[in-house]
Amino acid sequence: MEIEKLVARLAGAEQKSAGDALVTIGGPAVRPVLDVLCDEGSPVDWATSAMVLRRIGRPALDPLIEAMAAAPTPEVARRCGWAHSGLEIDDLSAFVPGLSHPSPEVRDNTAYVLQLKGTAALPYVPGLIALLGDPDADVRRRVIWALQEIGPDVVPLLHDARRSGAGRLRRPALEALAAVGGPSALDDRDRALVRRLIRVKLATETPESMHLCGTWYAVPSGDQPAVLDAFDLSDPETVTMRLGASAWNHDHHAWSGEHRSCRRVYVTPRMDGWTLIFGEPFDSHDEEVDPAAVQGHCRELSGRFGAAHWYGASCGDSWTAWCVAEKGEIVRYYDIEDPDDQIGSHSAEDDQVLPHIDAFPGGAFDGVDYNDSDAFLARYLQVKKDLGIPDSAHATTFAARASVDPAALGPATDVQGHGVLALTSCGREHGHPRGALDI
């Protein structure tokens, strides 16, 4: 009866004292608190009950695993997983049996616990490596994240798995090696294997639309050595177009690592007469675009190649920008965030509205629920048609008219030669970023 009363008090102003009392009681309090955690209609905030279980520690481990495995909804599984991942248990070996649990949710969350512990989880890496062949994709992905956080000491164990482990582990162990340490973590045999695979893929590769988020340059040249020299790039490694695009997107979106986005650049093959350079080839570590630097690079590059373009686009918001230089002079510069600082004009924008301009009249969307995307789009298209409002310009529409739109690559794109990944000055100092890439 005392436990039930304390659990009820978790919903009120006395939640701290009630929680402290339940933690003191320990094991006998686990089931009543867990019942509240799993009850989506309970007046007790789920985080409050989860914190009590976390503080109780070891007695809550097995009941939480059972509840996670039997969770009737994703929300209940999430709550149990959150409590499980923060249990105050000093002995990490207590968690390890969860790696072989029948429930993928439990295996995933146990790997997450080890991920959170970093290097302290090194003794339990063999159990993680065994899960690289797990039938559940989420578990496999979580294991790689865990190995990354545990750190480079896992590399020898992954090499062992490549050479002497079960056959089903050899390929995912290679992916894990790249994820943990990048190309430098591969031994000579594996590097040769990857290069052979790239050569095979190159023979039949067809250009594909690229996911665009970040900045890139374009120059009207197919002279790859000259392009590498102009951008101060070195150590080029032949790659498929898919691998190059994967590297650019990986590096731009990586959430950890020093100089994560400026170590290497993807230089495309010549496509419809242009070579595109994706990444941050110049020594800029500023998160914001520096218009003066962009314009300076374009001037210099255009003096060498006759013309040079720079583009920017974001997959997370409406940011877009472009710059065009010809024979050492800026012809056009535009950034949606600084429209007052634009320079010149360009025919590639003809019959389009610059994206910072709202061409729709006031009241055009009155009565439309902005949370209803289908209704909003229908009204948008109708008003646009009725009033003859032009399309908005964007880096991709500009590039499609002025050079090459990477989002529109396909079988009709004329491709000459092969692309490369090459190191910048930061890459020469720090090496390739870690991370597995698509080939």
MIFINU-750016 format. One record per residue (C-alpha): residue number from 1; y, x, z. Coordinates in nm, 4 decimals. Example, Ala and Ser with C-alpha at 12.3 -4.5 7.8 and 13.67 -1.06 7.14 Angstrom:
% MIFINU-750016
     k         c2         c1         c3
     1    -0.4500     1.2300     0.7800
     2    -0.1060     1.3670     0.7140
//
This chain:
% MIFINU-750016
     k         c2         c1         c3
     1     0.0000     0.0000     0.0000
     2     0.2381     0.2834     0.0854
     3     0.1870     0.4403    -0.2605
     4     0.2578     0.1099    -0.4393
     5     0.5814     0.0669    -0.2449
     6     0.6900     0.4209    -0.3273
     7     0.6119     0.3677    -0.6954
     8     0.8217     0.0484    -0.6952
     9     1.1115     0.2424    -0.5418
    10     1.1113     0.4773    -0.8436
    11     1.3038     0.2020    -1.0254
    12     1.5869     0.1928    -0.7737
    13     1.8489     0.4053    -0.6055
    14     1.5861     0.5688    -0.3863
    15     1.3938     0.7156    -0.6783
    16     1.4469     1.0755    -0.5646
    17     1.3158     1.0267    -0.2126
    18     1.0318     0.8091    -0.3441
    19     0.9419     1.0733    -0.6003
    20     0.9444     1.3468    -0.3371
    21     0.7133     1.1391    -0.1169
    22     0.4711     1.0743    -0.4048
    23     0.4606     1.4450    -0.4873
    24     0.3756     1.5175    -0.1229
    25     0.0911     1.2654    -0.1366
    26    -0.0373     1.4405    -0.4495
    27    -0.3695     1.3425    -0.6081
    28    -0.4017     0.9883    -0.4693
    29    -0.0616     0.9021    -0.6195
    30    -0.1505     1.0123    -0.9729
    31    -0.3189     0.6949    -1.1000
    32    -0.0520     0.4493    -0.9746
    33     0.2285     0.6646    -1.1183
    34     0.0370     0.7129    -1.4437
    35    -0.0079     0.3358    -1.4748
    36     0.3697     0.2952    -1.4565
    37     0.4233     0.5740    -1.7108
    38     0.1904     0.3986    -1.9575
    39     0.3497     0.0555    -1.9046
    40     0.6204     0.0215    -2.1696
    41     0.7551    -0.2851    -1.9883
    42     0.7881    -0.1183    -1.6486
    43     1.1322    -0.1175    -1.4830
    44     1.0681     0.2448    -1.3857
    45     1.2208     0.4826    -1.6362
    46     0.9346     0.6653    -1.8067
    47     1.0971     1.0062    -1.7541
    48     1.1120     0.9434    -1.3783
    49     0.7389     0.8748    -1.3504
    50     0.6613     1.1623    -1.5888
    51     0.8593     1.4044    -1.3716
    52     0.6644     1.2959    -1.0643
    53     0.3380     1.3717    -1.2452
    54     0.4726     1.7049    -1.3643
    55     0.5546     1.8029    -1.0070
    56     0.2175     1.6895    -0.8730
    57     0.0646     1.9379    -1.1145
    58    -0.3080     2.0107    -1.1353
    59    -0.4367     1.6750    -0.9991
    60    -0.2512     1.5003    -1.2811
    61    -0.3960     1.7135    -1.5627
    62    -0.7250     1.5367    -1.6355
    63    -0.5872     1.1813    -1.5880
    64    -0.3018     1.2601    -1.8277
    65    -0.5458     1.3939    -2.0857
    66    -0.7542     1.0781    -2.0571
    67    -0.4461     0.8588    -2.0931
    68    -0.3176     1.0577    -2.3877
    69    -0.6489     1.0287    -2.5691
    70    -0.6728     0.6543    -2.5050
    71    -0.3046     0.5729    -2.5550
    72    -0.2672     0.2263    -2.7145
    73     0.0635     0.3134    -2.8828
    74     0.2389     0.6275    -3.0125
    75     0.5055     0.5800    -2.7454
    76     0.2523     0.5936    -2.4629
    77     0.0925     0.9021    -2.6193
    78     0.4359     1.0647    -2.6423
    79     0.5129     0.9936    -2.2771
    80     0.1798     1.1330    -2.1608
    81     0.2224     1.4368    -2.3820
    82     0.5667     1.5075    -2.2388
    83     0.4356     1.4875    -1.8842
    84     0.1333     1.7015    -1.9751
    85     0.3416     1.9750    -2.1382
    86     0.5487     2.0251    -1.8234
    87     0.2827     2.0136    -1.5533
    88     0.3580     2.2647    -1.2795
    89     0.0353     2.4622    -1.3063
    90     0.0494     2.8392    -1.2716
    91    -0.3006     2.9047    -1.4031
    92    -0.2832     2.8474    -1.7789
    93    -0.6612     2.8574    -1.8056
    94    -0.6636     2.5047    -1.6612
    95    -0.5183     2.3788    -1.9887
    96    -0.7550     2.5641    -2.2220
    97    -1.0409     2.3065    -2.2248
    98    -0.7941     2.0701    -2.3913
    99    -0.8120     2.2846    -2.7049
   100    -1.1631     2.1540    -2.7703
   101    -1.1007     1.7930    -2.6679
   102    -1.2228     1.5253    -2.9155
   103    -0.8704     1.3801    -2.9384
   104    -0.6386     1.5548    -3.1884
   105    -0.3450     1.4361    -2.9769
   106    -0.4806     1.6311    -2.6809
   107    -0.5587     1.9401    -2.8896
   108    -0.2107     1.9323    -3.0385
   109    -0.0385     1.8937    -2.7033
   110    -0.2499     2.1643    -2.5404
   111    -0.1495     2.4043    -2.8172
   112     0.2095     2.3004    -2.7513
   113     0.1717     2.3929    -2.3830
   114     0.0608     2.7424    -2.4873
   115     0.3462     2.7577    -2.7371
   116     0.5934     2.6931    -2.4551
   117     0.4453     2.9752    -2.2474
   118     0.5056     3.2415    -2.5135
   119     0.3552     3.5824    -2.4418
   120     0.1940     3.4561    -2.1205
   121    -0.0487     3.2607    -2.3404
   122    -0.1803     3.5731    -2.5188
   123    -0.5181     3.5718    -2.3332
   124    -0.5903     3.2269    -2.4777
   125    -0.5135     3.3087    -2.8408
   126    -0.8819     3.3127    -2.9483
   127    -0.9009     2.9432    -2.8617
   128    -0.5924     2.8772    -3.0709
   129    -0.7245     3.0762    -3.3660
   130    -1.0416     2.8668    -3.3600
   131    -0.8194     2.5622    -3.4227
   132    -0.6737     2.7063    -3.7438
   133    -0.9610     2.5271    -3.9157
   134    -0.9036     2.1991    -3.7301
   135    -0.9560     1.8871    -3.9455
   136    -0.6201     1.7478    -3.8264
   137    -0.3170     1.8821    -4.0166
   138    -0.0813     1.8285    -3.7218
   139    -0.3050     2.0370    -3.4976
   140    -0.3217     2.3180    -3.7540
   141     0.0565     2.3181    -3.7877
   142     0.1046     2.3194    -3.4105
   143    -0.1342     2.6141    -3.3712
   144     0.0700     2.8213    -3.6156
   145     0.3898     2.7370    -3.4265
   146     0.2207     2.8392    -3.1029
   147     0.1046     3.1701    -3.2495
   148     0.4584     3.2386    -3.3723
   149     0.5995     3.1888    -3.0240
   150     0.3317     3.3968    -2.8548
   151     0.4473     3.6806    -3.0768
   152     0.3342     3.9827    -3.2778
   153     0.0539     4.0751    -3.0362
   154    -0.1536     3.8004    -3.2009
   155    -0.1571     3.9919    -3.5319
   156    -0.4641     4.2114    -3.4575
   157    -0.6590     3.9056    -3.3492
   158    -0.5679     3.7287    -3.6722
   159    -0.6784     4.0335    -3.8713
   160    -1.0122     4.0140    -3.6916
   161    -1.0396     3.6483    -3.7906
   162    -0.9653     3.7418    -4.1518
   163    -1.2337     4.0078    -4.1602
   164    -1.5105     3.8883    -3.9306
   165    -1.4344     3.5264    -3.8450
   166    -1.5969     3.2132    -3.9817
   167    -1.5300     3.1519    -4.3490
   168    -1.3248     2.8408    -4.2792
   169    -1.0805     3.0487    -4.0716
   170    -1.0063     3.3234    -4.3219
   171    -0.7575     3.1386    -4.5374
   172    -0.5646     2.9722    -4.2515
   173    -0.5633     3.3069    -4.0676
   174    -0.3813     3.4547    -4.3674
   175    -0.1231     3.1768    -4.3493
   176    -0.0873     3.2373    -3.9759
   177    -0.0342     3.6109    -4.0320
   178     0.2518     3.5386    -4.2714
   179     0.3970     3.2832    -4.0307
   180     0.3878     3.5237    -3.7370
   181     0.5050     3.8422    -3.9047
   182     0.5968     3.7786    -4.2665
   183     0.4638     3.9998    -4.5491
   184     0.4669     4.3085    -4.3268
   185     0.1920     4.1554    -4.1099
   186    -0.0494     4.1570    -4.4054
   187    -0.2682     4.4594    -4.4635
   188    -0.3035     4.6236    -4.8044
   189    -0.6051     4.4160    -4.8974
   190    -0.4318     4.0875    -4.8193
   191    -0.1126     4.1894    -4.9977
   192    -0.3196     4.2677    -5.3066
   193    -0.4920     3.9302    -5.2732
   194    -0.1593     3.7460    -5.2601
   195    -0.0273     3.9352    -5.5599
   196    -0.3385     3.8477    -5.7619
   197    -0.2972     3.4829    -5.6705
   198     0.0667     3.4937    -5.7794
   199    -0.0324     3.6437    -6.1157
   200    -0.2860     3.3673    -6.1687
   201    -0.0321     3.0970    -6.0826
   202     0.2356     3.2507    -6.3049
   203     0.0180     3.2100    -6.6113
   204     0.0357     2.8313    -6.6006
   205     0.3374     2.7525    -6.3822
   206     0.5741     2.4757    -6.4908
   207     0.9307     2.4576    -6.3541
   208     0.9783     2.1988    -6.0792
   209     1.2817     2.0263    -5.9336
   210     1.4137     2.2240    -5.6361
   211     1.5145     2.0826    -5.3005
   212     1.8757     2.1936    -5.2712
   213     2.0344     2.2828    -4.9388
   214     2.2524     2.5909    -4.9243
   215     2.4363     2.8039    -5.1777
   216     2.3445     2.9798    -5.4984
   217     2.5012     3.1768    -5.7821
   218     2.4413     3.1504    -6.1557
   219     2.5134     3.4132    -6.4217
   220     2.4529     3.3835    -6.7994
   221     2.2118     3.6741    -6.8258
   222     1.8423     3.7483    -6.8439
   223     1.8845     4.1165    -6.7569
   224     1.7087     4.1134    -6.4210
   225     1.7702     4.4798    -6.3306
   226     2.1417     4.4286    -6.3971
   227     2.1438     4.1158    -6.1802
   228     1.9665     4.2963    -5.8962
   229     2.2159     4.5808    -5.9186
   230     2.5169     4.3488    -5.9274
   231     2.4026     4.1696    -5.6119
   232     2.2934     4.4937    -5.4381
   233     1.9320     4.3784    -5.4124
   234     1.6245     4.5985    -5.3850
   235     1.2458     4.5956    -5.3493
   236     1.1886     4.3068    -5.5920
   237     0.8524     4.1345    -5.5586
   238     0.7361     3.9098    -5.8436
   239     0.6898     3.5497    -5.7290
   240     0.6190     3.2087    -5.8687
   241     0.9123     2.9693    -5.8964
   242     0.7550     2.7564    -5.6262
   243     0.7279     3.0536    -5.3917
   244     1.0889     3.1557    -5.4569
   245     1.2144     2.8055    -5.3865
   246     0.9968     2.7878    -5.0753
   247     1.1418     3.1142    -4.9446
   248     1.5009     2.9999    -4.9964
   249     1.4467     2.6685    -4.8227
   250     1.2440     2.8283    -4.5432
   251     1.5064     3.0924    -4.4720
   252     1.7953     2.8475    -4.4834
   253     1.6293     2.6008    -4.2466
   254     1.4601     2.8478    -4.0106
   255     1.5493     2.7674    -3.6506
   256     1.4975     3.1088    -3.4970
   257     1.5149     3.4745    -3.5806
   258     1.7888     3.7337    -3.6209
   259     1.9473     3.7435    -3.9683
   260     1.7030     3.4717    -4.0654
   261     1.8895     3.3494    -4.3748
   262     2.0417     3.6677    -4.5168
   263     1.7497     3.9095    -4.5492
   264     1.6231     3.8148    -4.8931
   265     1.7260     3.6345    -5.2085
   266     1.5333     3.4457    -5.4715
   267     1.6293     3.5570    -5.8219
   268     1.4932     3.3160    -6.0803
   269     1.3603     3.3990    -6.4255
   270     1.6054     3.3320    -6.7049
   271     1.6261     2.9532    -6.7333
   272     1.8069     2.7948    -7.0270
   273     2.0013     3.1184    -7.0623
   274     2.1008     3.1529    -6.6952
   275     1.9684     3.3446    -6.3963
   276     2.0149     3.1719    -6.0611
   277     2.0412     3.3626    -5.7342
   278     1.9525     3.1628    -5.4218
   279     2.0477     3.2768    -5.0746
   280     2.3112     3.4974    -4.9146
   281     2.3085     3.8229    -5.1100
   282     2.6343     3.9543    -4.9714
   283     2.7053     4.0760    -4.6192
   284     2.8342     3.7499    -4.4741
   285     2.7050     3.6259    -4.1394
   286     2.9563     3.3473    -4.1012
   287     2.8089     2.9969    -4.0825
   288     3.1134     2.8649    -4.2682
   289     3.1935     2.9221    -4.6350
   290     3.4660     3.1820    -4.6871
   291     3.6537     3.0665    -5.0014
   292     3.8236     3.4027    -5.0505
   293     3.4925     3.5883    -5.0354
   294     3.3214     3.3434    -5.2735
   295     3.6056     3.3692    -5.5214
   296     3.6109     3.7479    -5.4942
   297     3.2390     3.7742    -5.5678
   298     3.2682     3.5368    -5.8626
   299     3.5588     3.7340    -6.0095
   300     3.3670     4.0599    -5.9831
   301     3.0452     3.9136    -6.1220
   302     3.2244     3.7445    -6.4115
   303     3.3812     4.0773    -6.5044
   304     3.0297     4.2102    -6.5477
   305     2.8487     3.9107    -6.6991
   306     3.1368     3.7266    -6.8665
   307     3.1036     3.4297    -6.6305
   308     2.9767     3.3584    -6.2814
   309     2.9241     3.0303    -6.1009
   310     2.8707     2.9551    -5.7328
   311     2.7397     2.6249    -5.6011
   312     2.6803     2.4653    -5.2641
   313     2.4998     2.1504    -5.1540
   314     2.3630     2.0109    -4.8298
   315     2.0549     1.7979    -4.7724
   316     2.1890     1.6795    -4.4376
   317     2.5317     1.5451    -4.5317
   318     2.7675     1.5029    -4.8279
   319     2.8931     1.8619    -4.8430
   320     2.9178     2.0038    -5.1936
   321     3.1235     2.2781    -5.3594
   322     3.1485     2.4876    -5.6744
   323     3.3328     2.7840    -5.8167
   324     3.3624     2.9114    -6.1744
   325     3.5008     3.2480    -6.2812
   326     3.5351     3.3792    -6.6341
   327     3.6230     3.7357    -6.7314
   328     3.7529     3.8226    -6.3872
   329     3.9591     3.5084    -6.3241
   330     3.8907     3.1957    -6.1195
   331     3.8843     2.8962    -6.3518
   332     3.7810     2.6340    -6.0972
   333     3.7192     2.6159    -5.7232
   334     3.6415     2.2986    -5.5317
   335     3.5058     2.2236    -5.1841
   336     3.4756     1.8663    -5.0616
   337     3.5839     1.9790    -4.7137
   338     3.9028     2.1484    -4.8378
   339     4.0189     1.9468    -5.1401
   340     4.3820     2.0573    -5.0930
   341     4.2792     2.4162    -5.1655
   342     4.1112     2.3466    -5.4982
   343     4.1957     2.5629    -5.7959
   344     4.2148     2.4597    -6.1600
   345     4.0000     2.2022    -6.3382
   346     3.6895     2.2006    -6.5552
   347     3.5461     1.9849    -6.8316
   348     3.2192     1.9534    -6.6371
   349     3.4065     1.7082    -6.4114
   350     3.5276     1.4860    -6.6962
   351     3.4587     1.1141    -6.6500
   352     3.3663     1.1698    -6.2845
   353     3.5437     1.1178    -5.9547
   354     3.5790     1.4121    -5.7200
   355     3.3609     1.3410    -5.4180
   356     3.6415     1.3437    -5.1588
   357     3.8092     1.0502    -5.3338
   358     3.7123     0.6985    -5.2269
   359     3.7341     0.5017    -5.5506
   360     3.6210     0.1738    -5.3944
   361     3.8868    -0.0818    -5.3012
   362     3.9386    -0.1918    -4.9431
   363     3.7077    -0.4734    -4.8409
   364     3.4464    -0.3856    -5.1041
   365     3.1732    -0.3816    -4.8397
   366     3.2963    -0.6585    -4.6113
   367     3.0086    -0.8639    -4.4758
   368     2.7455    -0.5981    -4.5507
   369     2.5407    -0.4610    -4.2637
   370     2.5755    -0.0828    -4.2938
   371     2.2367    -0.0464    -4.1263
   372     2.0775    -0.2423    -4.4112
   373     2.0479     0.0324    -4.6723
   374     1.9088    -0.1980    -4.9417
   375     2.1938    -0.4477    -4.9034
   376     2.4533    -0.1701    -4.8976
   377     2.3115    -0.0074    -5.2119
   378     2.3008    -0.3406    -5.3942
   379     2.6681    -0.4084    -5.3128
   380     2.7633    -0.0508    -5.4017
   381     2.6015    -0.0727    -5.7451
   382     2.7442    -0.4173    -5.8127
   383     3.1023    -0.3219    -5.7236
   384     3.0705     0.0044    -5.9136
   385     2.9554    -0.1842    -6.2237
   386     3.2119    -0.4640    -6.1963
   387     3.5073    -0.2271    -6.1565
   388     3.3818     0.0449    -6.3875
   389     3.3995     0.3104    -6.1156
   390     3.2795     0.6500    -6.2479
   391     3.0040     0.8512    -6.0866
   392     3.1031     1.1055    -5.8215
   393     3.0937     1.4696    -5.9185
   394     2.8581     1.6965    -5.7263
   395     2.7424     2.0559    -5.7493
   396     2.4303     1.9346    -5.9306
   397     2.6180     1.7222    -6.1873
   398     2.8628     2.0064    -6.2436
   399     2.5796     2.2580    -6.2849
   400     2.3934     2.0273    -6.5251
   401     2.6952     2.0359    -6.7579
   402     2.8166     2.3913    -6.7001
   403     2.5011     2.5972    -6.6402
   404     2.1630     2.4820    -6.5007
   405     2.0932     2.2103    -6.2449
   406     1.8108     2.3370    -6.0173
   407     1.7337     1.9797    -5.9134
   408     1.6543     1.8907    -6.2758
   409     1.4155     2.1735    -6.3655
   410     1.1053     2.0593    -6.5457
   411     0.8717     2.1128    -6.8405
   412     1.1642     2.1076    -7.0852
   413     1.3373     2.4019    -6.9135
   414     1.3207     2.7186    -7.1228
   415     1.1889     2.9940    -6.8954
   416     1.1886     3.3624    -6.9867
   417     1.0342     3.6254    -6.7609
   418     0.9474     3.5900    -6.3933
   419     1.1437     3.5461    -6.0750
   420     1.1491     3.7830    -5.7795
   421     1.2188     3.7892    -5.4095
   422     1.4445     4.0834    -5.3331
   423     1.5893     4.2309    -5.0166
   424     1.9562     4.2306    -4.9246
   425     2.1178     4.5009    -4.7104
   426     2.0121     4.2979    -4.4042
   427     1.6592     4.2763    -4.5424
   428     1.6439     4.6498    -4.5917
   429     1.7260     4.6887    -4.2229
   430     1.5215     4.4035    -4.0748
   431     1.2512     4.3320    -4.3340
   432     1.1387     3.9968    -4.4698
   433     1.1668     3.6977    -4.2371
   434     0.8450     3.5754    -4.0841
   435     0.6996     3.2537    -4.2194
   436     0.4288     3.1276    -4.4532
   437     0.5432     3.0156    -4.7984
   438     0.4050     2.7965    -5.0757
   439     0.2691     2.9884    -5.3740
//
